[in-house]
Amino acid sequence: MTVISEYLVSHGRAAAISRCRDTGGLNPVRGQATVIRSKRGLELGEVLCPALPEMIDAATGELLRLASPGDRRQAEDVRDRGRALLDDLQGLVADQGLALQPLDADLTLDGERADVNVLSWGPVPLTLLQQELGRRHGVAVYFLDCSRPAESGCGSCGDGGCGSCGEGGCSSGCGSSSCSRGPTTADELTRYFGQLREQMKSAQRVSLA
């Protein structure tokens, strides 16, 4: 009988944590870089510890392989693309005088998706920005508006839709940290990331033996 192990893996610029199934018998050690398939897509992650049965409040994913030098180079490339996209967005915001503050851009390892964290304090044509940035950078752009209250919906569009989910609502793209269950203001986002760091430190004290 094959036993499928699960591990907690940190990934993405926001240090998200996913519970990843090791279906290929990789048996990674703590701190090892791996390629995972998260809800966002392909990502480079770092193994924290085995996932205990009681650790259920985490997104799910799959361990695909141990990271190769090529994967690491690809991760550097997409980080550079993310910085270029963010610089481009900041230029558009300044040129158009938009009520928007870009915070960060996080591309998946395959370069097909970019999640852009922003703060807004007024109506913003996010759909038009999505289309323009997608055209310029060849990537699907998803805005995550960290300033929107949870009761307004996903809090990810200035147009009344959901810029982080596309056309179909939260179920098609948002993780739990970008909708009603996650941080919705800049202060809450800061606290949220601080709590994640503490969780990671605590998780790293769990033995892999």
C-alpha positions in Angstrom: 0.0 0.0 0.0 1.4 3.4 -1.0 1.4 6.0 1.7 1.0 9.6 0.5 2.8 12.1 2.7 1.9 15.8 3.0 4.1 18.8 3.7 3.6 22.4 4.6 5.3 24.5 1.9 5.9 28.3 1.9 5.6 29.9 -1.5 5.1 33.2 -3.2 6.2 36.7 -2.3 3.6 36.9 0.5 5.0 33.6 2.0 1.7 31.8 1.6 1.5 28.3 3.2 0.0 25.3 1.4 -0.5 21.7 2.4 1.1 19.8 -0.4 0.7 16.1 -1.3 3.9 14.2 -2.1 2.4 11.7 -4.6 5.8 11.0 -6.2 7.7 9.9 -3.0 10.1 12.9 -3.1 10.4 12.8 0.8 11.9 16.4 0.9 13.7 17.7 3.9 13.1 21.0 5.7 14.3 24.0 3.8 14.5 22.2 0.5 13.3 24.0 -2.6 10.6 22.3 -4.5 8.3 23.0 -7.4 4.6 22.8 -6.4 1.3 23.2 -8.0 -0.7 25.6 -5.9 -4.1 27.1 -6.5 -2.3 29.9 -8.4 -0.4 27.5 -10.6 3.3 26.4 -10.7 5.4 27.9 -8.0 8.8 27.6 -6.4 8.4 26.7 -2.7 10.3 25.9 0.4 9.4 22.9 2.6 8.7 23.8 6.2 7.7 20.5 7.8 5.4 17.5 7.5 1.7 18.4 7.6 0.2 16.8 10.7 -3.4 15.5 10.5 -4.8 18.3 12.6 -3.3 21.0 10.3 -6.4 21.4 8.2 -6.7 25.2 7.8 -4.4 25.6 4.8 -4.7 25.7 1.0 -3.9 22.5 -0.7 -1.3 21.8 -3.4 0.9 19.1 -4.9 4.7 18.6 -4.7 5.8 18.0 -8.3 9.6 17.8 -8.1 12.7 19.0 -6.2 13.8 22.3 -7.6 16.5 22.2 -10.3 19.1 24.9 -11.1 16.8 25.6 -14.2 13.8 26.1 -11.9 15.8 28.6 -9.7 16.9 30.5 -12.8 13.3 30.6 -14.0 12.2 31.9 -10.6 14.7 34.8 -10.9 13.5 35.5 -14.4 9.8 35.8 -13.3 10.9 38.0 -10.3 12.5 40.3 -12.8 9.3 40.3 -14.9 7.3 41.0 -11.8 9.4 44.1 -11.0 9.1 45.3 -14.6 5.3 44.9 -14.5 5.1 46.7 -11.1 7.2 49.6 -12.5 5.0 49.7 -15.5 1.8 49.8 -13.4 3.3 52.6 -11.2 3.9 54.6 -14.4 0.3 54.1 -15.5 -1.0 55.1 -12.1 1.1 58.3 -12.1 0.3 59.3 -15.7 -3.5 58.8 -15.1 -3.6 60.2 -11.6 -5.3 57.0 -10.3 -6.4 56.5 -6.7 -4.2 53.4 -6.5 -1.0 52.3 -4.8 0.7 49.2 -6.3 2.4 47.2 -3.6 3.8 44.0 -5.2 3.6 41.7 -8.2 4.0 38.0 -7.8 4.3 35.8 -11.0 3.9 32.1 -11.1 6.9 30.0 -12.1 5.6 29.5 -15.6 5.1 33.2 -16.0 1.4 32.8 -17.0 -0.2 34.6 -14.0 0.6 37.7 -12.0 -1.1 38.6 -8.8 -0.7 42.3 -8.1 -1.4 43.6 -4.5 -2.7 47.1 -4.5 -4.4 49.7 -2.2 -7.1 51.9 -3.5 -9.1 54.8 -2.1 -11.4 55.5 -5.0 -12.9 54.1 -8.2 -10.2 52.7 -10.4 -10.7 51.1 -13.9 -8.8 47.9 -12.9 -10.2 45.9 -15.8 -8.6 48.3 -18.3 -5.3 48.2 -16.4 -5.5 44.4 -16.4 -5.9 44.3 -20.2 -3.2 46.9 -20.8 -0.6 45.2 -18.5 -1.6 41.8 -19.9 -1.0 43.0 -23.4 2.4 44.6 -22.6 3.8 41.7 -20.5 2.0 38.6 -21.9 0.6 37.5 -18.6 -2.8 37.2 -17.0 -3.0 39.9 -14.4 -5.1 39.5 -11.2 -5.5 42.5 -8.8 -5.9 41.9 -5.1 -7.1 45.0 -3.5 -6.0 44.9 0.1 -8.0 48.0 1.2 -11.5 46.8 0.3 -13.8 45.6 3.2 -14.8 42.0 3.1 -18.5 42.7 2.9 -18.0 44.5 -0.5 -17.3 41.1 -2.1 -13.9 40.0 -3.2 -12.4 43.4 -2.8 -10.4 43.1 -5.9 -11.9 45.3 -8.6 -12.9 48.9 -8.9 -15.5 48.1 -11.6 -17.9 46.1 -9.5 -16.5 42.8 -10.6 -13.7 40.7 -9.2 -10.3 41.5 -10.7 -8.6 38.7 -8.9 -11.0 36.1 -10.1 -11.8 37.0 -13.7 -15.4 36.6 -14.8 -16.6 33.8 -12.6 -16.4 35.1 -9.0 -14.2 34.1 -6.1 -14.3 30.4 -6.8 -12.4 30.7 -10.0 -9.2 32.3 -8.8 -9.1 33.8 -5.3 -7.4 32.0 -2.4 -8.9 32.3 1.0 -6.4 35.1 1.9 -7.8 37.5 -0.7 -11.5 37.3 -0.1 -13.7 37.5 3.0 -11.6 35.2 5.1 -8.4 37.1 4.7 -7.0 40.6 5.4 -8.9 43.5 4.0 -7.0 46.6 5.0 -3.3 47.6 5.0 -3.1 47.1 8.8 -4.7 43.7 8.6 -2.4 42.7 5.8 0.6 43.6 7.9 -0.7 41.7 10.9 -1.5 38.7 8.6 2.0 38.5 7.1 3.4 38.8 10.6 1.3 35.9 11.8 2.4 33.8 8.8 6.1 34.4 9.7 5.5 33.3 13.2 3.6 30.2 12.0 6.6 29.4 9.7 9.1 29.8 12.6 7.0 27.5 14.7 6.6 25.0 11.9 10.3 24.8 11.3 10.8 23.5 14.9 8.9 20.3 14.0 11.2 17.4 13.4 11.1 15.6 10.1 12.1 12.3 11.7 
